[in-house]
Amino acid sequence: MSYVYEDNVARPTDLEVSYEGYVSRISVGLRFVLALPHIFLYLVLSLVVGFAAPFIWLATLVMGRLPKFGVNVFAYLTGYYARLISYLYFLSNKYPPLLGAAEDYPVKVEFTPAKMGRLSILFRAVLAWPALFIGQLLSSGLFFVGVVEWAMVVILGEVPISIFLANYAAIRFIIRAQAWLLMLSSIYPNGLFGEDFRVQIARDVSKELYSLDAGSKVVPKFSEEKLQSHTKTSKVLVAGMLVVGLVVSAATQGSSISASTSTSSSITQFHNSKITQSHSSKSLVIAP
């Protein structure tokens, strides 16, 4: 479900999730396979929205804010992506709905489209590049770190709180970067390390995590100090994702440069061999 506030009060794009603790090992083990229909559908939706995006951008430039149609289209696409990536990286164990309504889905995104400066709209893609670059590093880091997390979750049968909070922080920043690029927010992406987590604790997941107080109210067993400790660990994990993303980016660029150099060298060698063959044929013709 995506919530759109239209009171023209600037708020950062927010992601609200519920920590569920224990998960189904079968669901986690087959997570990527189960998500394939959503991945394919998201790619199709992205292509469709990509054709409409330039016209929505022009309308926004004229109006000074995102038109209603653009809000609906971009909010739906970003909300769909938020549910997909949250499912892939263990923020939710519930299978996302395919195209249908998601009112009861435990991952919620809050957008606040507001008035923007026209220069900000005009140079949106350029201004968004630093945040998108960080988001790309986080995406790469999430993918490679996610393989290790996947193995841990399958073995343990639960998502450790530190991993959950780290994935949440990374995914929230990625969603904020996309939302800012698509003009769903006027506040530049922030809060990767220095903002409280919007995580709700689900009440019906585990007797080991919860107990009843004197008023028969369900309360978490772990203390605020312990939660703060998990939060610090999660920030270290997020920093690790950035480092992994940088390494992957550098390796990818290095291999691209190497491939380009190798191709250029092959073309040069081929060209030189042709010149040599040409000179040899001429010498054969001239020789008595």
N, C-alpha and C positions, 0 to 999 in steps of 0.2 A: 504494500500500500504506500502511496506517495501523498503527502500532504502539501498543499500549496497555500501559503499565506499571501494575501493580496492587500495588506494594509499599508504597504509601502514603507514598512519599518525594516531597516537592513538587519538581517540575521545571517549567520553562517549556515550553510547547508549542513544538516545534522542527520546522523544515522543512529537509529535506536534499535537495539537487538536485545535478546534475552539469553542469558547464560543458562544452559540446560544440563551441564555436567555430563552425565552418562549418555552414551550414544550407542546406536546399533552397529556392531562390528561389520555386519554384512553390508549395511548401507554405506559405511565409510570405505570398505574394501572395494565396492563397486561404484564409488562416488563419481569418478570421471566418466565411466561408461553411462551411468544413469543421467549425467548432465549433458551428454552429447546432443540430444534433441534441442535443449535450450541453447547450447552454443551455436548450433546451426541456425536456429530461429533468430538469435540475437544478431548474427552476421547478416542475415537477410533484412532484418529491421534496420540495421545500421546503413545498409546500402540504400534502402528506400528513403530513410530520413536524410541521407547524404544528398540526394537529388533535391530535396525541398529546402535544405539548410541555407543555400545562398539567397533564396527568395525571402526566407524568414529573417535572415541577417539584414537584407535591404529594408524590409519593413520596420525592423527594430531601429535601424539607423535613422529612418524618417521620423518614427514616433518617439524615440528616446527611451523606449522600454519594450520588452518582449511582448508581442501581441498575444492575445488569448490562445489562438491556434498554435502558435509556437510554444507557449507554456505547456499546453496539453501534449504536444508531440514530444518535446524534449524531456519533460518530466516523466512521461511514460517510458521512454527509452532508457533514461538514466535509472529510474526505479527498477526496471526489468533487469538491467545490468547489476544493480546492487543486490537483488535477490539471487541472481545467478552466482556471482562471485562469493557472496556470503555462504551459499550452499556448498560451493566447491571447497572453501577454506574453513569449514566447520563452525561458522557462526550460527548456523541453523541446521538441524537434522531433519527438518520437514521439507518434503519435495516441493519445489516452487510450482505454482500454477502455470500452465501453458496458455498465455495470452489472456486468460480470464481475470476476473476480479481477484484482488489479493488483500481484502480488508482484514482477514483473520490471520494473515501470514506474519510470523514473528519478527520480520525485518521491515522497518519503516523508515522512509526517507522524508525529510522536511525541507522544502524549498521556499525561498522568499524572493521572487522576482520583484525588483524595485527599479525606480528610475536610475538611469546611468548616463554618464557623460558621453557625448557622441564621439569624442576622441577615443574613449575607452572601447566603444563599440567598433569604431573604424579599425583600430589596431588590436582587436581582441586576440587574434591568433598569435601575434608577435608577443603581446604582453603575457599570454598564457603559457608561453614556451617554458620558462623556468619551472612552473608548477607541474606542467605536463612531463618535463624531463624527470623531475623527482618522482612523479607518479609512475613513469616507465621503469625507473630503477626499483621502486617498490614492487611493481608487478613482476619483474624478473626475480627479485629476491624472494617474493612470496612463492613463486613457482618452484624454485630450487629448494628453499627451506621447507616448502609444503610437502615435498617428497619425504623428508625426515619426519615431519609432523604427522603425515599420513601413517607411516609405520608405527609411530609411538601411539597414536590414537587407536589403531587396530589392535595393538598388543594390550594397551591399558583398558580399552573399552570406555574411555572417557577423554574429554578434552581438558588438559591442564589449564588452570585459570590464566597463567602467564602467557601461554600460547594463544589462548582465546583473546586476551586483551591486546596482544601484539598484532594479531591478524586484524582485529577490529580497528586499531589505530591506523594501520596501513590502508585498509579498505576505505575507511572514512576519508582519508586524505585523497585517495584516488577518485572517489565519488565527488569530493569537493572540487577537484581540478576539472573534472569533466563538466560539472554543473556550472562552474564559472566560465569555462570556454563556451558553453551553450547558453550563457546569459541568464541562467536560472538564479544567479546570485550576483550581488554587487560587492560582496566582501571577498577579497582575494584569499585563496586557500591557505589555511594556517592550522595550528593546533596539533601538529604531528607528535610533538613531545610535551607541550606545555598546556594541556587542557584536560579537564576531568573527563572521564569516560562516561558516555550515556549507555550504560549497560544495566538492564533489569535482571534480577535474579528470579528465575522461574521457581514457583513454590512446590511443584509436584514432581520433582525429578529424583531426589535421593534422600533417604532417611539419614545418610551419613553426613550430609551437608546441612541438614535442618533439624530443628527440635521445636517443641512447643514451650512457650513461656507460661507464666502463671495465669495469664489471660487467655490461654489456648490460641495464641497467635503464632503463626509460623515465622520463625526468625532464623537468619543464617548463623551457623555455629562458628564460622571463622570470624576473627575480630577485625576491627578497622585497621589495626597495625599490620595484620597478616595480609589484608587486601592491599595496603600500601606497599608491602614488600613485593607482592605479585606485580603491582604496577611498575615498580622500579625494574624488575626483571624483564617485563614486557618492553620497556623502553630500550633496554640493551638488545633485545631481540630485533626490534625495529631498526636500530642502528646496524645490526648485523645484516638485515635485509638490504639496507642501502649499500653496504660494502659489497655484498654478493652481486647486487645489481650493477655496481660500478665495474667489478671484475668481469662480469658477463658482457657488459657493454664494450669494455676495452678489448676483450678477446674477440668479440664479433667484429669490431672495427679492424682489429689487427689481421684477422683472417680475410676480411674483405680487401684490405690493402695488399696482402700477400697474394690473393687470387688475382687482383688487378695487375700487380707487378709480374706475376707468372704469365698471365695472358699477354701482356705487353712484350715480355721477353720472347715468348713463343712467336708472336707476330714478327718481331725484329729478326729472329733467327730464320723464319720462313722467307722474309723479304731478302735477307742477305744470301740465302741459298739460291733464290731465284736469280739474283744479280750474278752470282758465281756461275750458275748454269748458263746464263745468257752470254757471259764473257767466254765460257768454254766453247759454246756452239759457234761463236764468232771466230774464235781461234781456229777451229776445225775447218771453217769455210775458207779462211784466208790461207791456211797452210797449203803449200804446193803438194 
